[in-house]
Amino acid sequence: MHTEVLSRFDQPWLPILALIIFLTCFLSYVFWTFKKENKNKYDHSSYMPLHDGVKHER
């Protein structure tokens, strides 16, 4: 059934376009994540689960 559907597929540019859109989005997200300007934001966010907002007294 799959071979019959794919043999009648007459728009070969559509998967190529989807791949280009996916790669563009993925590479932009990777670039945004590893920018040095965002390091402080990610460092601060990495400690958020450890701080519950309550100050514990000893």
C-alpha positions in Angstrom: 0.0 0.0 0.0 2.8 2.4 0.8 4.6 1.8 -2.4 1.4 2.5 -4.4 0.9 5.8 -2.6 4.5 6.9 -3.0 4.6 5.9 -6.7 1.7 8.3 -7.3 3.2 11.2 -5.3 3.8 13.9 -7.9 5.2 16.6 -5.6 8.9 15.7 -4.9 9.7 19.2 -3.8 7.4 19.0 -0.7 9.7 16.7 1.4 12.7 18.8 0.4 10.9 21.9 1.5 10.0 20.3 4.8 13.6 19.2 5.4 14.9 22.7 4.7 12.3 24.3 7.1 13.2 21.7 9.8 17.0 22.2 9.4 16.6 26.0 9.5 14.5 25.8 12.7 16.8 23.2 14.3 20.0 25.1 13.6 18.6 28.4 14.8 17.5 26.8 18.1 21.0 25.2 18.5 22.6 28.6 17.7 20.3 30.4 20.2 21.0 27.8 22.9 24.8 28.0 22.7 25.2 31.7 22.3 27.5 33.1 25.0 25.1 35.9 25.7 22.5 33.4 27.0 24.9 31.7 29.4 23.8 33.7 32.5 20.1 33.0 31.7 20.7 29.3 31.5 22.9 29.3 34.6 20.2 31.0 36.6 17.5 28.7 35.2 19.5 25.6 36.1 19.2 26.4 39.8 15.5 27.1 39.8 14.4 23.6 40.8 16.7 23.7 43.8 15.2 26.9 45.2 11.7 26.6 46.4 11.4 30.2 47.6 11.3 29.3 51.3 14.2 30.4 53.4 15.2 27.6 55.8 16.6 28.6 59.2 19.1 26.5 61.0 
